[in-house]
Amino acid sequence: MQNKEKITQLIRSARDSDRRELTEYESKQILSLWGIPIVRTELARNVSEAVQVARKLGYPVVMKIASPEILHKSEAKGVKVGLNSESEVRQAFEQIISNATMYKKDAEIWGVTVQERIPPAREVIIGLVQDGAFGPTVMFGLGGIWVEVLKDVSFSLAPVSELDAWEMIHEIRGYPVLEGMRGEKMADLKALVDILQKIGLLAIEFKNIGEIDLNPVFAFEAGKGARVADARIILRSNGL
C-alpha cells in the first residue's frame, strides 16, 4: 500500500507541473516501486553527488541529462556512456549540463542521472497502451531492428496471465534469439514473464497511465533475471 501511495505522489507531481510525460528517472522510480527490476539509477544534482554515486555503483557508469523539458536526451547530446573514472564523471557532468543549456536555454534541469553499465545481454522491448476499444494492451518484442524494421511484436490484453505472457514471448518470429542460438544459453524468460504481468497490472491499478515504453530491457541468461535500462511513462490526456 505504501508503494502505491508513492506512485500516486509521483504521478500527481507530474500533473501538478502540467506534464503528461514523466522523466526517465520518475518512470524508473515507479517501476521499481512496482517490483519491476531496473538498472540501478540515481539522480545527481551536482558534480560532487555524481562522483559519489559513480563510486557507489562502480565503474563504468552511464550519465544522462535529467530534465522534465528535455525528454529526447540523445538529441540534446545529453548522454555519456562508458565513464571509467572520477575525472571522466566530472567532465561528463559539466558537458551534459552545457549541452542541455545550449539545446534548450530555459529548460528546468534537475541534474543528471548516473546509472550502472551492465554487461551485454539480449535486448527486448516491452510496452503498454491504453486502447480506446480494448483497454490496457501489453506489447512485447525483441529490441533493435526487430521492432523498428520487422515490426516483430506480440500483444495481449491486460491483465496478462502467466500463460498469456509465455505465449507472447513464443509468438514473435525472433523467439529463437531468446531461446539461444550458436551456443548461447537461453535468456531468462521467467523474468520477462514477470515483467509482462506486472506492467499489465500497473496500468490496471493506475488508470491515468496512458503509455509505457521500456526499451531496452536487458534479458540475461536463465536464472540471472532481466532489468529495464530505459523507461518512459506517459499519462492520459483526460486526467483520469
C-alpha positions in Angstrom: 0.0 0.0 0.0 2.8 2.4 0.8 4.4 1.9 -2.6 1.0 2.6 -4.3 0.9 5.9 -2.4 4.4 6.8 -3.5 3.5 6.0 -7.1 0.4 8.2 -6.8 2.5 11.0 -5.5 4.9 10.8 -8.4 2.0 10.9 -10.9 0.4 13.8 -9.0 3.6 15.7 -9.0 3.8 15.5 -12.8 0.2 16.5 -13.1 0.7 19.5 -10.8 3.6 20.6 -13.1 1.2 20.3 -16.1 3.2 17.4 -17.5 2.0 14.2 -19.2 5.3 12.6 -19.9 7.4 11.6 -16.9 11.1 11.7 -17.0 13.2 8.6 -17.3 14.1 8.9 -13.6 10.5 9.3 -12.5 9.4 6.4 -14.7 12.1 4.1 -13.2 11.1 5.1 -9.7 7.6 4.0 -10.5 8.7 0.7 -12.0 11.0 0.0 -9.0 8.2 0.7 -6.6 6.0 -1.7 -8.5 8.6 -4.5 -8.2 10.0 -4.3 -11.7 13.8 -4.6 -11.8 15.6 -1.6 -13.2 19.3 -0.9 -14.0 20.4 0.9 -10.8 19.9 4.6 -11.5 20.3 7.6 -9.1 19.9 11.4 -9.5 22.9 13.6 -9.0 22.2 17.3 -8.7 25.8 18.5 -8.8 29.3 17.2 -9.7 30.0 16.1 -6.1 26.9 13.9 -6.0 27.7 12.5 -9.4 31.1 11.4 -8.2 29.7 9.8 -5.1 27.0 7.9 -7.0 29.5 6.6 -9.5 31.8 5.4 -6.7 28.8 3.6 -5.1 27.6 2.0 -8.4 31.1 1.1 -9.6 32.7 2.0 -12.9 31.9 2.1 -15.7 28.8 4.3 -15.5 26.4 6.0 -17.8 25.2 9.6 -17.3 22.1 11.2 -18.8 20.6 14.7 -18.5 17.7 14.8 -16.0 15.1 17.4 -17.1 11.3 17.3 -17.5 11.7 19.5 -20.5 14.4 17.5 -22.3 13.0 14.1 -23.0 15.0 13.3 -26.1 18.3 13.1 -24.3 20.4 11.9 -27.2 19.2 14.7 -29.4 20.3 17.2 -26.8 23.7 15.5 -26.6 22.8 14.7 -23.0 24.1 11.1 -22.7 27.6 9.9 -21.9 28.5 6.2 -21.7 31.5 4.2 -20.6 32.7 6.6 -18.0 35.6 4.9 -16.1 36.9 7.4 -13.6 36.1 10.3 -11.4 37.7 12.8 -13.8 35.6 11.5 -16.6 32.5 11.8 -14.5 33.3 15.4 -13.6 34.0 16.3 -17.2 30.8 14.5 -18.4 28.6 16.3 -15.8 29.8 19.7 -17.0 29.5 18.8 -20.7 26.0 17.3 -20.3 24.7 20.4 -18.4 26.3 22.7 -21.0 24.8 20.8 -23.9 21.4 20.7 -22.3 21.5 24.5 -21.8 22.5 25.1 -25.4 19.7 22.8 -26.5 17.0 24.5 -24.5 18.2 27.7 -22.8 15.3 28.0 -20.3 14.9 24.3 -19.5 14.4 23.2 -15.9 17.4 21.0 -15.2 17.4 18.6 -12.2 20.9 17.4 -12.7 22.0 14.1 -14.3 21.2 10.5 -13.7 24.0 8.1 -13.1 23.4 4.5 -13.8 25.4 1.4 -13.7 26.6 -0.1 -17.0 25.6 -3.7 -17.3 27.2 -6.5 -19.4 25.8 -7.3 -22.8 22.6 -9.1 -22.9 19.7 -9.8 -25.3 17.5 -6.7 -25.6 13.8 -6.7 -25.7 11.1 -4.0 -25.7 8.0 -4.1 -23.5 5.2 -1.6 -23.9 1.7 -0.7 -23.0 -1.0 1.5 -24.4 -4.5 2.3 -23.2 -6.5 1.3 -26.3 -9.8 3.1 -26.7 -11.7 0.0 -27.5 -9.9 -2.8 -25.7 -8.4 -1.1 -22.7 -4.8 -1.6 -21.5 -2.8 -3.6 -24.0 0.7 -5.0 -23.4 3.3 -5.4 -26.2 6.4 -7.5 -26.4 9.2 -7.8 -29.0 12.9 -8.0 -29.5 14.8 -4.7 -29.4 16.8 -3.1 -32.2 15.9 -3.7 -35.9 13.5 -6.5 -34.9 10.9 -4.0 -33.7 11.9 -1.0 -35.8 12.1 -2.6 -39.2 10.5 -6.0 -38.9 7.7 -5.0 -36.6 8.1 -8.3 -34.9 5.9 -7.8 -31.8 3.1 -9.6 -30.0 0.2 -8.2 -27.9 -2.1 -9.2 -25.1 -4.9 -7.5 -23.2 -4.3 -6.8 -19.5 -4.3 -8.3 -17.1 -1.7 -10.6 -18.6 -1.8 -14.1 -17.1 1.4 -16.2 -16.8 0.2 -18.3 -19.8 -0.6 -15.2 -21.8 3.0 -13.9 -21.1 4.6 -17.1 -22.2 2.5 -17.1 -25.4 3.5 -13.5 -26.1 7.2 -14.5 -25.9 6.8 -17.5 -28.1 4.7 -15.7 -30.7 7.4 -13.4 -32.1 9.4 -14.6 -35.1 12.6 -13.7 -33.3 11.9 -16.2 -30.4 15.0 -18.3 -31.3 17.2 -15.4 -30.3 15.8 -15.6 -26.8 15.9 -19.4 -26.8 19.6 -19.3 -27.6 21.5 -19.5 -30.9 25.0 -20.6 -31.8 25.8 -22.0 -28.4 24.2 -19.2 -26.4 22.2 -20.0 -23.3 18.5 -19.3 -23.1 17.5 -15.9 -21.9 15.7 -15.6 -18.5 12.2 -15.9 -19.9 10.7 -16.3 -16.5 11.9 -12.8 -15.6 10.4 -11.4 -18.8 7.1 -13.2 -18.0 7.1 -11.5 -14.6 7.7 -8.0 -16.1 4.9 -8.5 -18.6 2.4 -9.4 -15.9 3.4 -6.5 -13.7 3.2 -4.0 -16.5 -0.4 -5.0 -17.2 -1.3 -4.8 -13.5 0.3 -1.4 -13.2 -1.9 0.0 -15.9 -5.0 -1.5 -14.4 -4.2 -0.2 -10.9 -3.2 3.3 -12.2 -5.7 4.1 -14.9 -4.2 7.5 -15.5 -1.2 5.9 -17.1 -1.7 6.0 -20.9 1.5 4.6 -22.3 4.6 2.7 -21.0 7.7 2.2 -23.1 10.5 0.0 -21.7 13.3 0.0 -24.2 15.6 -1.7 -23.9 15.0 -4.4 -21.3 18.1 -6.5 -20.9 17.4 -10.2 -20.5 20.3 -12.1 -19.0 20.8 -15.8 -19.3 18.3 -18.1 -17.5 18.4 -17.7 -13.7 20.0 -14.2 -13.8 17.0 -12.1 -14.4 16.2 -9.1 -16.6 16.4 -5.3 -16.0 14.9 -2.2 -17.5 17.6 0.1 -18.9 15.4 2.9 -20.2 11.8 3.7 -19.5 9.1 6.2 -20.4 5.7 6.6 -18.9 3.1 8.9 -20.4 -0.1 9.9 -18.6 -3.5 10.0 -20.2 -4.6 13.4 -21.5 -8.1 13.2 -19.9 -6.7 13.3 -16.4 -8.1 10.0 -15.2 
